[in-house]
């Protein structure tokens, strides 16, 4: 029984090709510039940085959810199984 659990099998392994989208997602996220609030032209950058919430931690976590979504979707669609089915 334990030897069956050691080797999962994917019934539709072609869906794992979705994992190739991860570098593309990361590249697009890096290239997309955050929209400006309009205050940049009126307030000096040093003052603006301290008076607005940049949400750096939120940005870092926000960049991770599309990658996790693609990984979860690819694995779910690939159909993991611990029993071989021809």
PDB file of N, CA, C and O in Angstrom:
ATOM      1  N   UNK A   1       0.818  -1.190   0.000  1.00  0.00           N
ATOM      2  CA  UNK A   1       0.000   0.000   0.000  1.00  0.00           C
ATOM      3  C   UNK A   1       0.866   1.260   0.000  1.00  0.00           C
ATOM      4  O   UNK A   1       0.579   2.197  -0.745  1.00  0.00           O
ATOM      5  N   UNK A   2       1.907   1.301   0.811  1.00  0.00           N
ATOM      6  CA  UNK A   2       2.752   2.495   0.905  1.00  0.00           C
ATOM      7  C   UNK A   2       3.511   2.734  -0.392  1.00  0.00           C
ATOM      8  O   UNK A   2       3.807   3.881  -0.727  1.00  0.00           O
ATOM      9  N   UNK A   3       3.830   1.683  -1.123  1.00  0.00           N
ATOM     10  CA  UNK A   3       4.568   1.883  -2.376  1.00  0.00           C
ATOM     11  C   UNK A   3       3.698   2.555  -3.434  1.00  0.00           C
ATOM     12  O   UNK A   3       4.232   3.204  -4.334  1.00  0.00           O
ATOM     13  N   UNK A   4       2.376   2.418  -3.354  1.00  0.00           N
ATOM     14  CA  UNK A   4       1.489   3.119  -4.275  1.00  0.00           C
ATOM     15  C   UNK A   4       1.451   4.616  -3.999  1.00  0.00           C
ATOM     16  O   UNK A   4       1.327   5.414  -4.928  1.00  0.00           O
ATOM     17  N   UNK A   5       1.556   4.997  -2.750  1.00  0.00           N
ATOM     18  CA  UNK A   5       1.500   6.407  -2.383  1.00  0.00           C
ATOM     19  C   UNK A   5       2.801   7.143  -2.707  1.00  0.00           C
ATOM     20  O   UNK A   5       2.816   8.373  -2.746  1.00  0.00           O
ATOM     21  N   UNK A   6       3.870   6.425  -2.934  1.00  0.00           N
ATOM     22  CA  UNK A   6       5.163   7.058  -3.175  1.00  0.00           C
ATOM     23  C   UNK A   6       5.279   7.609  -4.593  1.00  0.00           C
ATOM     24  O   UNK A   6       6.098   8.494  -4.839  1.00  0.00           O
ATOM     25  N   UNK A   7       4.484   7.109  -5.523  1.00  0.00           N
ATOM     26  CA  UNK A   7       4.614   7.510  -6.920  1.00  0.00           C
ATOM     27  C   UNK A   7       3.273   7.957  -7.496  1.00  0.00           C
ATOM     28  O   UNK A   7       2.540   7.143  -8.057  1.00  0.00           O
ATOM     29  N   UNK A   8       2.949   9.229  -7.365  1.00  0.00           N
ATOM     30  CA  UNK A   8       1.695   9.698  -7.971  1.00  0.00           C
ATOM     31  C   UNK A   8       1.794   9.686  -9.492  1.00  0.00           C
ATOM     32  O   UNK A   8       2.871   9.862 -10.061  1.00  0.00           O
ATOM     33  N   UNK A   9       0.658   9.476 -10.133  1.00  0.00           N
ATOM     34  CA  UNK A   9       0.571   9.416 -11.588  1.00  0.00           C
ATOM     35  C   UNK A   9      -0.396  10.507 -12.034  1.00  0.00           C
ATOM     36  O   UNK A   9      -1.426  10.724 -11.396  1.00  0.00           O
ATOM     37  N   UNK A  10      -0.070  11.188 -13.119  1.00  0.00           N
ATOM     38  CA  UNK A  10      -0.971  12.189 -13.677  1.00  0.00           C
ATOM     39  C   UNK A  10      -1.711  11.577 -14.853  1.00  0.00           C
ATOM     40  O   UNK A  10      -1.093  11.089 -15.800  1.00  0.00           O
ATOM     41  N   UNK A  11      -3.039  11.603 -14.791  1.00  0.00           N
ATOM     42  CA  UNK A  11      -3.849  10.995 -15.830  1.00  0.00           C
ATOM     43  C   UNK A  11      -3.837  11.820 -17.122  1.00  0.00           C
ATOM     44  O   UNK A  11      -3.952  11.262 -18.213  1.00  0.00           O
ATOM     45  N   UNK A  12      -3.702  13.114 -17.006  1.00  0.00           N
ATOM     46  CA  UNK A  12      -3.640  14.015 -18.170  1.00  0.00           C
ATOM     47  C   UNK A  12      -2.424  14.926 -18.029  1.00  0.00           C
ATOM     48  O   UNK A  12      -2.582  16.108 -17.720  1.00  0.00           O
ATOM     49  N   UNK A  13      -1.213  14.408 -18.247  1.00  0.00           N
ATOM     50  CA  UNK A  13      -0.005  15.186 -17.981  1.00  0.00           C
ATOM     51  C   UNK A  13       0.188  16.378 -18.909  1.00  0.00           C
ATOM     52  O   UNK A  13       1.011  17.246 -18.621  1.00  0.00           O
ATOM     53  N   UNK A  14      -0.537  16.443 -19.998  1.00  0.00           N
ATOM     54  CA  UNK A  14      -0.414  17.578 -20.907  1.00  0.00           C
ATOM     55  C   UNK A  14      -0.771  18.901 -20.256  1.00  0.00           C
ATOM     56  O   UNK A  14      -0.266  19.949 -20.659  1.00  0.00           O
ATOM     57  N   UNK A  15      -1.638  18.863 -19.253  1.00  0.00           N
ATOM     58  CA  UNK A  15      -2.022  20.090 -18.556  1.00  0.00           C
ATOM     59  C   UNK A  15      -0.871  20.683 -17.763  1.00  0.00           C
ATOM     60  O   UNK A  15      -0.915  21.860 -17.406  1.00  0.00           O
ATOM     61  N   UNK A  16       0.152  19.899 -17.480  1.00  0.00           N
ATOM     62  CA  UNK A  16       1.300  20.424 -16.747  1.00  0.00           C
ATOM     63  C   UNK A  16       2.095  21.418 -17.588  1.00  0.00           C
ATOM     64  O   UNK A  16       2.954  22.129 -17.065  1.00  0.00           O
ATOM     65  N   UNK A  17       1.813  21.470 -18.888  1.00  0.00           N
ATOM     66  CA  UNK A  17       2.453  22.474 -19.734  1.00  0.00           C
ATOM     67  C   UNK A  17       2.031  23.888 -19.350  1.00  0.00           C
ATOM     68  O   UNK A  17       2.695  24.858 -19.717  1.00  0.00           O
ATOM     69  N   UNK A  18       0.932  24.007 -18.614  1.00  0.00           N
ATOM     70  CA  UNK A  18       0.529  25.321 -18.101  1.00  0.00           C
ATOM     71  C   UNK A  18       1.593  25.927 -17.196  1.00  0.00           C
ATOM     72  O   UNK A  18       1.652  27.145 -17.032  1.00  0.00           O
ATOM     73  N   UNK A  19       2.428  25.085 -16.612  1.00  0.00           N
ATOM     74  CA  UNK A  19       3.475  25.582 -15.736  1.00  0.00           C
ATOM     75  C   UNK A  19       4.487  26.433 -16.499  1.00  0.00           C
ATOM     76  O   UNK A  19       5.228  27.210 -15.898  1.00  0.00           O
ATOM     77  N   UNK A  20       4.515  26.286 -17.811  1.00  0.00           N
ATOM     78  CA  UNK A  20       5.403  27.117 -18.627  1.00  0.00           C
ATOM     79  C   UNK A  20       4.944  28.573 -18.662  1.00  0.00           C
ATOM     80  O   UNK A  20       5.701  29.448 -19.082  1.00  0.00           O
ATOM     81  N   UNK A  21       3.725  28.840 -18.231  1.00  0.00           N
ATOM     82  CA  UNK A  21       3.217  30.214 -18.179  1.00  0.00           C
ATOM     83  C   UNK A  21       3.759  31.004 -16.998  1.00  0.00           C
ATOM     84  O   UNK A  21       3.660  32.231 -16.988  1.00  0.00           O
ATOM     85  N   UNK A  22       4.319  30.346 -16.023  1.00  0.00           N
ATOM     86  CA  UNK A  22       4.785  31.030 -14.819  1.00  0.00           C
ATOM     87  C   UNK A  22       5.832  32.094 -15.122  1.00  0.00           C
ATOM     88  O   UNK A  22       5.696  33.218 -14.640  1.00  0.00           O
ATOM     89  N   UNK A  23       6.883  31.789 -15.907  1.00  0.00           N
ATOM     90  CA  UNK A  23       7.838  32.869 -16.213  1.00  0.00           C
ATOM     91  C   UNK A  23       7.191  34.033 -16.962  1.00  0.00           C
ATOM     92  O   UNK A  23       7.566  35.189 -16.761  1.00  0.00           O
ATOM     93  N   UNK A  24       6.227  33.730 -17.819  1.00  0.00           N
ATOM     94  CA  UNK A  24       5.531  34.792 -18.547  1.00  0.00           C
ATOM     95  C   UNK A  24       4.721  35.669 -17.591  1.00  0.00           C
ATOM     96  O   UNK A  24       4.710  36.892 -17.728  1.00  0.00           O
ATOM     97  N   UNK A  25       4.054  35.055 -16.640  1.00  0.00           N
ATOM     98  CA  UNK A  25       3.277  35.807 -15.655  1.00  0.00           C
ATOM     99  C   UNK A  25       4.197  36.710 -14.834  1.00  0.00           C
ATOM    100  O   UNK A  25       3.880  37.875 -14.591  1.00  0.00           O
ATOM    101  N   UNK A  26       5.330  36.166 -14.412  1.00  0.00           N
ATOM    102  CA  UNK A  26       6.258  36.964 -13.619  1.00  0.00           C
ATOM    103  C   UNK A  26       6.834  38.113 -14.436  1.00  0.00           C
ATOM    104  O   UNK A  26       7.029  39.212 -13.916  1.00  0.00           O
ATOM    105  N   UNK A  27       7.106  37.863 -15.710  1.00  0.00           N
ATOM    106  CA  UNK A  27       7.632  38.916 -16.572  1.00  0.00           C
ATOM    107  C   UNK A  27       6.598  40.020 -16.783  1.00  0.00           C
ATOM    108  O   UNK A  27       6.928  41.205 -16.721  1.00  0.00           O
ATOM    109  N   UNK A  28       5.363  39.634 -17.028  1.00  0.00           N
ATOM    110  CA  UNK A  28       4.309  40.628 -17.217  1.00  0.00           C
ATOM    111  C   UNK A  28       4.053  41.433 -15.952  1.00  0.00           C
ATOM    112  O   UNK A  28       3.826  42.640 -16.021  1.00  0.00           O
ATOM    113  N   UNK A  29       4.087  40.783 -14.809  1.00  0.00           N
ATOM    114  CA  UNK A  29       3.864  41.494 -13.548  1.00  0.00           C
ATOM    115  C   UNK A  29       4.969  42.515 -13.310  1.00  0.00           C
ATOM    116  O   UNK A  29       4.727  43.580 -12.741  1.00  0.00           O
ATOM    117  N   UNK A  30       6.184  42.187 -13.747  1.00  0.00           N
ATOM    118  CA  UNK A  30       7.299  43.103 -13.552  1.00  0.00           C
ATOM    119  C   UNK A  30       7.200  44.295 -14.492  1.00  0.00           C
ATOM    120  O   UNK A  30       7.570  45.413 -14.132  1.00  0.00           O
ATOM    121  N   UNK A  31       6.695  44.052 -15.705  1.00  0.00           N
ATOM    122  CA  UNK A  31       6.620  45.118 -16.701  1.00  0.00           C
ATOM    123  C   UNK A  31       5.432  46.055 -16.508  1.00  0.00           C
ATOM    124  O   UNK A  31       5.487  47.222 -16.896  1.00  0.00           O
ATOM    125  N   UNK A  32       4.378  45.550 -15.919  1.00  0.00           N
ATOM    126  CA  UNK A  32       3.205  46.395 -15.702  1.00  0.00           C
ATOM    127  C   UNK A  32       3.534  47.394 -14.602  1.00  0.00           C
ATOM    128  O   UNK A  32       3.881  47.024 -13.480  1.00  0.00           O
ATOM    129  N   UNK A  33       3.418  48.634 -14.944  1.00  0.00           N
ATOM    130  CA  UNK A  33       3.743  49.678 -13.979  1.00  0.00           C
ATOM    131  C   UNK A  33       2.488  50.024 -13.177  1.00  0.00           C
ATOM    132  O   UNK A  33       1.379  50.078 -13.708  1.00  0.00           O
ATOM    133  N   UNK A  34       2.696  50.251 -11.911  1.00  0.00           N
ATOM    134  CA  UNK A  34       1.584  50.622 -11.044  1.00  0.00           C
ATOM    135  C   UNK A  34       1.071  52.003 -11.447  1.00  0.00           C
ATOM    136  O   UNK A  34       1.866  52.924 -11.633  1.00  0.00           O
ATOM    137  N   UNK A  35      -0.228  52.157 -11.581  1.00  0.00           N
ATOM    138  CA  UNK A  35      -0.754  53.470 -11.978  1.00  0.00           C
ATOM    139  C   UNK A  35      -0.443  54.526 -10.920  1.00  0.00           C
ATOM    140  O   UNK A  35      -0.494  54.263  -9.719  1.00  0.00           O
ATOM    141  N   UNK A  36      -0.128  55.700 -11.390  1.00  0.00           N
ATOM    142  CA  UNK A  36       0.209  56.777 -10.458  1.00  0.00           C
ATOM    143  C   UNK A  36      -1.072  57.402  -9.910  1.00  0.00           C
ATOM    144  O   UNK A  36      -2.141  57.313 -10.514  1.00  0.00           O
ATOM    145  N   UNK A  37      -0.934  58.028  -8.764  1.00  0.00           N
ATOM    146  CA  UNK A  37      -2.094  58.624  -8.121  1.00  0.00           C
ATOM    147  C   UNK A  37      -2.342  60.052  -8.577  1.00  0.00           C
ATOM    148  O   UNK A  37      -3.390  60.620  -8.268  1.00  0.00           O
ATOM    149  N   UNK A  38      -1.401  60.647  -9.308  1.00  0.00           N
ATOM    150  CA  UNK A  38      -1.561  62.009  -9.769  1.00  0.00           C
ATOM    151  C   UNK A  38      -0.879  63.032  -8.885  1.00  0.00           C
ATOM    152  O   UNK A  38      -0.731  64.189  -9.277  1.00  0.00           O
ATOM    153  N   UNK A  39      -0.460  62.622  -7.695  1.00  0.00           N
ATOM    154  CA  UNK A  39       0.188  63.542  -6.767  1.00  0.00           C
ATOM    155  C   UNK A  39       1.673  63.709  -7.064  1.00  0.00           C
ATOM    156  O   UNK A  39       2.298  64.633  -6.543  1.00  0.00           O
ATOM    157  N   UNK A  40       2.245  62.848  -7.878  1.00  0.00           N
ATOM    158  CA  UNK A  40       3.689  62.881  -8.119  1.00  0.00           C
ATOM    159  C   UNK A  40       4.163  64.216  -8.688  1.00  0.00           C
ATOM    160  O   UNK A  40       5.283  64.638  -8.399  1.00  0.00           O
ATOM    161  N   UNK A  41       3.344  64.883  -9.482  1.00  0.00           N
ATOM    162  CA  UNK A  41       3.736  66.149 -10.073  1.00  0.00           C
ATOM    163  C   UNK A  41       3.584  67.334  -9.133  1.00  0.00           C
ATOM    164  O   UNK A  41       4.139  68.402  -9.389  1.00  0.00           O
ATOM    165  N   UNK A  42       2.842  67.160  -8.056  1.00  0.00           N
ATOM    166  CA  UNK A  42       2.547  68.274  -7.161  1.00  0.00           C
ATOM    167  C   UNK A  42       3.327  68.237  -5.853  1.00  0.00           C
ATOM    168  O   UNK A  42       3.647  69.283  -5.289  1.00  0.00           O
ATOM    169  N   UNK A  43       3.634  67.034  -5.369  1.00  0.00           N
ATOM    170  CA  UNK A  43       4.293  66.882  -4.075  1.00  0.00           C
ATOM    171  C   UNK A  43       5.681  66.292  -4.301  1.00  0.00           C
ATOM    172  O   UNK A  43       5.826  65.355  -5.086  1.00  0.00           O
ATOM    173  N   UNK A  44       6.693  66.815  -3.637  1.00  0.00           N
ATOM    174  CA  UNK A  44       8.035  66.231  -3.771  1.00  0.00           C
ATOM    175  C   UNK A  44       8.040  64.758  -3.373  1.00  0.00           C
ATOM    176  O   UNK A  44       7.309  64.337  -2.476  1.00  0.00           O
ATOM    177  N   UNK A  45       8.863  64.003  -4.044  1.00  0.00           N
ATOM    178  CA  UNK A  45       8.899  62.555  -3.857  1.00  0.00           C
ATOM    179  C   UNK A  45       9.185  62.158  -2.407  1.00  0.00           C
ATOM    180  O   UNK A  45       8.589  61.208  -1.900  1.00  0.00           O
ATOM    181  N   UNK A  46      10.090  62.874  -1.736  1.00  0.00           N
ATOM    182  CA  UNK A  46      10.435  62.535  -0.349  1.00  0.00           C
ATOM    183  C   UNK A  46       9.233  62.688   0.572  1.00  0.00           C
ATOM    184  O   UNK A  46       9.028  61.870   1.469  1.00  0.00           O
ATOM    185  N   UNK A  47       8.442  63.725   0.358  1.00  0.00           N
ATOM    186  CA  UNK A  47       7.251  63.944   1.183  1.00  0.00           C
ATOM    187  C   UNK A  47       6.171  62.933   0.824  1.00  0.00           C
ATOM    188  O   UNK A  47       5.498  62.391   1.702  1.00  0.00           O
ATOM    189  N   UNK A  48       6.015  62.688  -0.443  1.00  0.00           N
ATOM    190  CA  UNK A  48       4.979  61.754  -0.902  1.00  0.00           C
ATOM    191  C   UNK A  48       5.225  60.344  -0.386  1.00  0.00           C
ATOM    192  O   UNK A  48       4.284  59.632  -0.036  1.00  0.00           O
ATOM    193  N   UNK A  49       6.479  59.947  -0.339  1.00  0.00           N
ATOM    194  CA  UNK A  49       6.818  58.601   0.123  1.00  0.00           C
ATOM    195  C   UNK A  49       6.382  58.394   1.570  1.00  0.00           C
ATOM    196  O   UNK A  49       5.943  57.303   1.936  1.00  0.00           O
ATOM    197  N   UNK A  50       6.502  59.439   2.399  1.00  0.00           N
ATOM    198  CA  UNK A  50       6.145  59.314   3.816  1.00  0.00           C
ATOM    199  C   UNK A  50       4.659  59.552   4.075  1.00  0.00           C
ATOM    200  O   UNK A  50       4.142  59.156   5.119  1.00  0.00           O
ATOM    201  N   UNK A  51       3.981  60.186   3.146  1.00  0.00           N
ATOM    202  CA  UNK A  51       2.583  60.525   3.389  1.00  0.00           C
ATOM    203  C   UNK A  51       1.598  59.541   2.763  1.00  0.00           C
ATOM    204  O   UNK A  51       0.398  59.610   3.029  1.00  0.00           O
ATOM    205  N   UNK A  52       2.088  58.648   1.954  1.00  0.00           N
ATOM    206  CA  UNK A  52       1.194  57.653   1.345  1.00  0.00           C
ATOM    207  C   UNK A  52       1.611  56.257   1.745  1.00  0.00           C
ATOM    208  O   UNK A  52       2.774  56.003   2.058  1.00  0.00           O
ATOM    209  N   UNK A  53       0.666  55.374   1.730  1.00  0.00           N
ATOM    210  CA  UNK A  53       0.928  53.970   2.040  1.00  0.00           C
ATOM    211  C   UNK A  53       1.294  53.268   0.751  1.00  0.00           C
ATOM    212  O   UNK A  53       0.464  53.128  -0.147  1.00  0.00           O
ATOM    213  N   UNK A  54       2.538  52.827   0.661  1.00  0.00           N
ATOM    214  CA  UNK A  54       2.976  52.160  -0.566  1.00  0.00           C
ATOM    215  C   UNK A  54       2.559  50.704  -0.588  1.00  0.00           C
ATOM    216  O   UNK A  54       2.396  50.128  -1.664  1.00  0.00           O
ATOM    217  N   UNK A  55       2.385  50.102   0.558  1.00  0.00           N
ATOM    218  CA  UNK A  55       1.942  48.713   0.609  1.00  0.00           C
ATOM    219  C   UNK A  55       2.945  47.752   0.012  1.00  0.00           C
ATOM    220  O   UNK A  55       2.566  46.865  -0.752  1.00  0.00           O
ATOM    221  N   UNK A  56       4.227  47.905   0.345  1.00  0.00           N
ATOM    222  CA  UNK A  56       5.259  47.041  -0.227  1.00  0.00           C
ATOM    223  C   UNK A  56       5.002  45.568   0.084  1.00  0.00           C
ATOM    224  O   UNK A  56       5.161  44.714  -0.788  1.00  0.00           O
ATOM    225  N   UNK A  57       4.607  45.268   1.313  1.00  0.00           N
ATOM    226  CA  UNK A  57       4.333  43.877   1.661  1.00  0.00           C
ATOM    227  C   UNK A  57       3.155  43.336   0.872  1.00  0.00           C
ATOM    228  O   UNK A  57       3.163  42.182   0.444  1.00  0.00           O
ATOM    229  N   UNK A  58       2.153  44.163   0.682  1.00  0.00           N
ATOM    230  CA  UNK A  58       0.978  43.739  -0.070  1.00  0.00           C
ATOM    231  C   UNK A  58       1.342  43.491  -1.526  1.00  0.00           C
ATOM    232  O   UNK A  58       0.817  42.561  -2.137  1.00  0.00           O
ATOM    233  N   UNK A  59       2.228  44.301  -2.097  1.00  0.00           N
ATOM    234  CA  UNK A  59       2.655  44.103  -3.477  1.00  0.00           C
ATOM    235  C   UNK A  59       3.381  42.786  -3.627  1.00  0.00           C
ATOM    236  O   UNK A  59       3.168  42.070  -4.606  1.00  0.00           O
ATOM    237  N   UNK A  60       4.239  42.452  -2.669  1.00  0.00           N
ATOM    238  CA  UNK A  60       5.000  41.218  -2.763  1.00  0.00           C
ATOM    239  C   UNK A  60       4.083  40.004  -2.670  1.00  0.00           C
ATOM    240  O   UNK A  60       4.262  39.035  -3.407  1.00  0.00           O
ATOM    241  N   UNK A  61       3.114  40.049  -1.781  1.00  0.00           N
ATOM    242  CA  UNK A  61       2.177  38.929  -1.683  1.00  0.00           C
ATOM    243  C   UNK A  61       1.248  38.897  -2.887  1.00  0.00           C
ATOM    244  O   UNK A  61       0.849  37.823  -3.337  1.00  0.00           O
ATOM    245  N   UNK A  62       0.903  40.059  -3.405  1.00  0.00           N
ATOM    246  CA  UNK A  62       0.021  40.123  -4.555  1.00  0.00           C
ATOM    247  C   UNK A  62       0.645  39.538  -5.809  1.00  0.00           C
ATOM    248  O   UNK A  62      -0.072  39.079  -6.699  1.00  0.00           O
ATOM    249  N   UNK A  63       1.960  39.547  -5.894  1.00  0.00           N
ATOM    250  CA  UNK A  63       2.640  38.997  -7.063  1.00  0.00           C
ATOM    251  C   UNK A  63       2.659  37.476  -7.032  1.00  0.00           C
ATOM    252  O   UNK A  63       2.910  36.839  -8.055  1.00  0.00           O
ATOM    253  N   UNK A  64       2.400  36.898  -5.886  1.00  0.00           N
ATOM    254  CA  UNK A  64       2.491  35.453  -5.749  1.00  0.00           C
ATOM    255  C   UNK A  64       1.198  34.731  -6.107  1.00  0.00           C
ATOM    256  O   UNK A  64       1.251  33.578  -6.534  1.00  0.00           O
ATOM    257  N   UNK A  65       0.050  35.359  -5.951  1.00  0.00           N
ATOM    258  CA  UNK A  65      -1.209  34.640  -6.150  1.00  0.00           C
ATOM    259  C   UNK A  65      -1.422  34.163  -7.579  1.00  0.00           C
ATOM    260  O   UNK A  65      -1.967  33.070  -7.737  1.00  0.00           O
ATOM    261  N   UNK A  66      -1.039  34.889  -8.651  1.00  0.00           N
ATOM    262  CA  UNK A  66      -1.242  34.322  -9.987  1.00  0.00           C
ATOM    263  C   UNK A  66      -0.397  33.074 -10.221  1.00  0.00           C
ATOM    264  O   UNK A  66      -0.834  32.146 -10.901  1.00  0.00           O
ATOM    265  N   UNK A  67       0.812  33.050  -9.660  1.00  0.00           N
ATOM    266  CA  UNK A  67       1.679  31.877  -9.817  1.00  0.00           C
ATOM    267  C   UNK A  67       1.066  30.682  -9.093  1.00  0.00           C
ATOM    268  O   UNK A  67       1.012  29.581  -9.642  1.00  0.00           O
ATOM    269  N   UNK A  68       0.613  30.895  -7.881  1.00  0.00           N
ATOM    270  CA  UNK A  68      -0.018  29.797  -7.130  1.00  0.00           C
ATOM    271  C   UNK A  68      -1.284  29.304  -7.821  1.00  0.00           C
ATOM    272  O   UNK A  68      -1.574  28.108  -7.810  1.00  0.00           O
ATOM    273  N   UNK A  69      -2.031  30.216  -8.416  1.00  0.00           N
ATOM    274  CA  UNK A  69      -3.244  29.838  -9.132  1.00  0.00           C
ATOM    275  C   UNK A  69      -2.921  28.960 -10.338  1.00  0.00           C
ATOM    276  O   UNK A  69      -3.609  27.967 -10.580  1.00  0.00           O
ATOM    277  N   UNK A  70      -1.898  29.309 -11.086  1.00  0.00           N
ATOM    278  CA  UNK A  70      -1.519  28.510 -12.261  1.00  0.00           C
ATOM    279  C   UNK A  70      -1.018  27.136 -11.835  1.00  0.00           C
ATOM    280  O   UNK A  70      -1.353  26.136 -12.469  1.00  0.00           O
ATOM    281  N   UNK A  71      -0.227  27.071 -10.777  1.00  0.00           N
ATOM    282  CA  UNK A  71       0.277  25.775 -10.302  1.00  0.00           C
ATOM    283  C   UNK A  71      -0.878  24.896  -9.842  1.00  0.00           C
ATOM    284  O   UNK A  71      -0.946  23.721 -10.205  1.00  0.00           O
ATOM    285  N   UNK A  72      -1.782  25.452  -9.049  1.00  0.00           N
ATOM    286  CA  UNK A  72      -2.926  24.683  -8.558  1.00  0.00           C
ATOM    287  C   UNK A  72      -3.816  24.224  -9.710  1.00  0.00           C
ATOM    288  O   UNK A  72      -4.261  23.076  -9.734  1.00  0.00           O
ATOM    289  N   UNK A  73      -4.074  25.111 -10.658  1.00  0.00           N
ATOM    290  CA  UNK A  73      -4.900  24.776 -11.809  1.00  0.00           C
ATOM    291  C   UNK A  73      -4.260  23.680 -12.653  1.00  0.00           C
ATOM    292  O   UNK A  73      -4.939  22.740 -13.068  1.00  0.00           O
ATOM    293  N   UNK A  74      -2.966  23.792 -12.909  1.00  0.00           N
ATOM    294  CA  UNK A  74      -2.275  22.804 -13.733  1.00  0.00           C
ATOM    295  C   UNK A  74      -2.290  21.428 -13.078  1.00  0.00           C
ATOM    296  O   UNK A  74      -2.548  20.424 -13.742  1.00  0.00           O
ATOM    297  N   UNK A  75      -2.020  21.381 -11.795  1.00  0.00           N
ATOM    298  CA  UNK A  75      -2.004  20.087 -11.088  1.00  0.00           C
ATOM    299  C   UNK A  75      -3.410  19.496 -11.022  1.00  0.00           C
ATOM    300  O   UNK A  75      -3.585  18.290 -11.199  1.00  0.00           O
ATOM    301  N   UNK A  76      -4.406  20.335 -10.771  1.00  0.00           N
ATOM    302  CA  UNK A  76      -5.779  19.830 -10.693  1.00  0.00           C
ATOM    303  C   UNK A  76      -6.256  19.303 -12.036  1.00  0.00           C
ATOM    304  O   UNK A  76      -6.893  18.251 -12.094  1.00  0.00           O
ATOM    305  N   UNK A  77      -5.959  20.016 -13.115  1.00  0.00           N
ATOM    306  CA  UNK A  77      -6.391  19.566 -14.441  1.00  0.00           C
ATOM    307  C   UNK A  77      -5.602  18.360 -14.934  1.00  0.00           C
ATOM    308  O   UNK A  77      -6.096  17.585 -15.754  1.00  0.00           O
ATOM    309  N   UNK A  78      -4.369  18.199 -14.434  1.00  0.00           N
ATOM    310  CA  UNK A  78      -3.566  17.059 -14.845  1.00  0.00           C
ATOM    311  C   UNK A  78      -4.108  15.759 -14.252  1.00  0.00           C
ATOM    312  O   UNK A  78      -3.762  14.678 -14.730  1.00  0.00           O
ATOM    313  N   UNK A  79      -4.925  15.842 -13.251  1.00  0.00           N
ATOM    314  CA  UNK A  79      -5.564  14.663 -12.675  1.00  0.00           C
ATOM    315  C   UNK A  79      -4.628  13.764 -11.900  1.00  0.00           C
ATOM    316  O   UNK A  79      -4.343  12.648 -12.336  1.00  0.00           O
ATOM    317  N   UNK A  80      -4.139  14.229 -10.749  1.00  0.00           N
ATOM    318  CA  UNK A  80      -3.246  13.368  -9.972  1.00  0.00           C
ATOM    319  C   UNK A  80      -3.985  12.139  -9.447  1.00  0.00           C
ATOM    320  O   UNK A  80      -5.138  12.207  -9.022  1.00  0.00           O
ATOM    321  N   UNK A  81      -3.282  11.026  -9.495  1.00  0.00           N
ATOM    322  CA  UNK A  81      -3.864   9.781  -9.021  1.00  0.00           C
ATOM    323  C   UNK A  81      -2.739   8.942  -8.430  1.00  0.00           C
ATOM    324  O   UNK A  81      -1.587   9.049  -8.849  1.00  0.00           O
ATOM    325  N   UNK A  82      -3.081   8.110  -7.459  1.00  0.00           N
ATOM    326  CA  UNK A  82      -2.083   7.233  -6.877  1.00  0.00           C
ATOM    327  C   UNK A  82      -2.303   5.804  -7.330  1.00  0.00           C
ATOM    328  O   UNK A  82      -1.643   4.882  -6.853  1.00  0.00           O
ATOM    329  N   UNK A  83      -3.239   5.626  -8.255  1.00  0.00           N
ATOM    330  CA  UNK A  83      -3.459   4.328  -8.879  1.00  0.00           C
ATOM    331  C   UNK A  83      -3.298   4.500 -10.372  1.00  0.00           C
ATOM    332  O   UNK A  83      -3.863   5.428 -10.952  1.00  0.00           O
ATOM    333  N   UNK A  84      -2.554   3.644 -10.992  1.00  0.00           N
ATOM    334  CA  UNK A  84      -2.329   3.746 -12.421  1.00  0.00           C
ATOM    335  C   UNK A  84      -3.593   3.334 -13.169  1.00  0.00           C
ATOM    336  O   UNK A  84      -4.159   2.272 -12.911  1.00  0.00           O
ATOM    337  N   UNK A  85      -4.034   4.191 -14.106  1.00  0.00           N
ATOM    338  CA  UNK A  85      -5.180   3.868 -14.933  1.00  0.00           C
ATOM    339  C   UNK A  85      -4.751   4.014 -16.396  1.00  0.00           C
ATOM    340  O   UNK A  85      -4.326   5.095 -16.803  1.00  0.00           O
ATOM    341  N   UNK A  86      -4.852   2.954 -17.184  1.00  0.00           N
ATOM    342  CA  UNK A  86      -4.402   3.022 -18.574  1.00  0.00           C
ATOM    343  C   UNK A  86      -5.259   3.952 -19.427  1.00  0.00           C
ATOM    344  O   UNK A  86      -4.999   4.110 -20.620  1.00  0.00           O
TER     345      UNK A  86
END
